[in-house]
Amino acid sequence: MPEPGLRIVHAEKTTGGAALPWLDMEAFLWRALKMSRDDIESARAVAGVVFHDRGLLDAAVGLRDHIGVPFRETLNDGFPYAQPVILAPPWHACFAQTEDRQHSFEDATREYRSILAALRELRCEVIELPFVDVATRVAWVERIVQEE
């Protein structure tokens, strides 16, 4: 599934909306939460493995960190993803700020740490994606998925 955040940014910029993280973070996060839930529901109809780029946990943790909503409240149906959770840390070599992704590397690092802490609190098995060339990374992910 494509990343909800960038989809929201593109939609808001197209329609002149304000649910952008640099204008109205709360509105952005609630939209990301809904979109992530919709993505999970859509994925149920897909045969095989579906990867979610960011998603429900990110939105839930964001709502906790920005406005104080306990992330377990936003995960009211429990943790919907298979385990282990493959988590990509922020990498300087791959990080780029753009017009649509305006947060800093430091923001990305803080966000990563917060998501990792939430996964640990949920007692999820977390495997960090290795920083290797793309082909090796793809082979690594395929191996992890086949083992499950």
C-alpha positions as CSV (number, residue, x, y, z in Angstrom):
1,M,0.0,0.0,0.0
2,P,1.3,3.4,-0.8
3,E,2.1,5.7,2.1
4,P,-1.0,7.5,3.4
5,G,0.8,10.7,4.3
6,L,2.0,11.4,0.8
7,R,-1.4,10.5,-0.7
8,I,-3.0,13.0,1.7
9,V,-0.5,15.7,0.9
10,H,-1.1,15.3,-2.8
11,A,-4.9,15.3,-2.4
12,E,-4.9,18.3,-0.2
13,K,-2.6,20.3,-2.5
14,T,-4.8,19.4,-5.5
15,T,-8.0,20.5,-3.8
16,G,-6.5,23.4,-1.8
17,G,-7.2,21.6,1.5
18,A,-5.5,22.4,4.8
19,A,-5.0,18.8,6.2
20,L,-1.3,19.1,5.7
21,P,1.2,18.3,8.4
22,W,2.8,21.8,8.3
23,L,-0.7,23.5,8.4
24,D,-3.0,21.3,10.5
25,M,-1.2,18.2,11.9
26,E,-4.2,17.0,13.8
27,A,-6.4,17.0,10.7
28,F,-3.7,15.3,8.8
29,L,-3.2,12.6,11.4
30,W,-6.9,11.8,11.6
31,R,-7.1,11.5,7.8
32,A,-4.0,9.2,7.9
33,L,-5.7,7.1,10.5
34,K,-8.9,6.7,8.4
35,M,-6.9,6.1,5.2
36,S,-4.8,3.4,7.0
37,R,-7.9,1.7,8.2
38,D,-9.4,1.8,4.7
39,D,-6.1,0.4,3.3
40,I,-6.2,-2.5,5.8
41,E,-9.7,-3.3,4.8
42,S,-8.8,-3.2,1.1
43,A,-5.8,-5.5,1.7
44,R,-8.2,-8.2,3.1
45,A,-9.4,-8.8,-0.5
46,V,-5.8,-9.2,-1.9
47,A,-4.4,-12.7,-2.1
48,G,-0.9,-13.0,-0.8
49,V,1.3,-10.6,1.2
50,V,0.5,-6.9,1.3
51,F,3.1,-4.4,2.5
52,H,1.9,-1.2,4.1
53,D,4.3,1.7,3.7
54,R,3.7,3.5,7.0
55,G,0.1,3.3,8.1
56,L,-2.1,2.8,11.1
57,L,0.5,2.6,13.8
58,D,2.3,5.7,12.5
59,A,-1.0,7.7,12.6
60,A,-1.9,6.4,16.0
61,V,1.6,7.2,17.4
62,G,1.4,10.6,15.8
63,L,-1.9,11.4,17.4
64,R,-0.5,10.4,20.7
65,D,2.7,12.4,20.3
66,H,0.9,15.5,18.9
67,I,-2.4,15.8,20.7
68,G,-2.2,13.2,23.5
69,V,-4.7,10.5,22.2
70,P,-3.5,7.2,23.7
71,F,-2.3,5.1,20.7
72,R,-4.1,2.0,22.1
73,E,-7.4,3.9,21.7
74,T,-6.8,4.4,18.0
75,L,-5.8,0.8,17.6
76,N,-9.2,-0.3,19.1
77,D,-9.3,-3.5,17.0
78,G,-5.8,-4.4,18.1
79,F,-2.6,-4.6,16.0
80,P,-3.7,-5.5,12.5
81,Y,-0.4,-6.4,10.9
82,A,1.4,-9.7,10.6
83,Q,4.6,-10.2,12.5
84,P,7.5,-9.7,12.4
85,V,7.2,-6.0,11.7
86,I,9.9,-4.9,9.3
87,L,10.9,-1.4,10.3
88,A,13.1,0.9,8.2
89,P,15.1,3.3,10.2
90,P,15.9,6.8,8.9
91,W,19.0,6.7,6.8
92,H,20.9,9.9,5.9
93,A,21.9,8.5,2.5
94,C,18.2,8.0,1.5
95,F,16.6,11.0,3.3
96,A,15.5,14.0,1.3
97,Q,13.2,16.8,2.2
98,T,10.8,17.7,-0.6
99,E,7.9,20.1,-1.0
100,D,5.7,17.2,0.0
101,R,7.8,15.9,2.8
102,Q,9.0,18.9,4.7
103,H,10.0,17.3,8.1
104,S,13.7,17.2,8.9
105,F,15.9,14.1,9.4
106,E,15.8,14.8,13.1
107,D,12.0,14.7,13.0
108,A,12.2,11.4,11.1
109,T,14.5,10.0,13.7
110,R,12.2,11.1,16.6
111,E,9.3,9.6,14.8
112,Y,11.1,6.3,14.2
113,R,12.1,6.1,17.9
114,S,8.5,6.7,18.9
115,I,7.1,4.1,16.6
116,L,9.7,1.6,17.7
117,A,8.8,2.2,21.3
118,A,5.1,1.7,20.5
119,L,5.9,-1.6,18.7
120,R,7.8,-2.8,21.8
121,E,5.0,-1.7,24.1
122,L,2.6,-3.8,21.9
123,R,5.1,-6.7,22.3
124,C,5.6,-6.9,18.5
125,E,8.6,-8.7,17.0
126,V,10.5,-6.0,15.2
127,I,13.2,-6.6,12.6
128,E,15.1,-3.6,11.4
129,L,15.5,-3.4,7.6
130,P,19.3,-3.5,6.8
131,F,20.9,-0.6,5.0
132,V,22.3,-2.5,2.0
133,D,21.8,-2.0,-1.8
134,V,18.3,-2.3,-3.0
135,A,18.6,-5.7,-4.6
136,T,20.0,-7.2,-1.4
137,R,17.3,-5.5,0.6
138,V,14.6,-6.9,-1.6
139,A,16.1,-10.4,-1.3
140,W,16.3,-10.0,2.5
141,V,12.6,-9.0,2.7
142,E,11.5,-11.9,0.5
143,R,13.4,-14.3,2.7
144,I,11.8,-12.9,5.9
145,V,8.3,-13.1,4.3
146,Q,8.9,-16.7,3.1
147,E,10.0,-17.8,6.6
148,E,6.7,-16.6,8.0
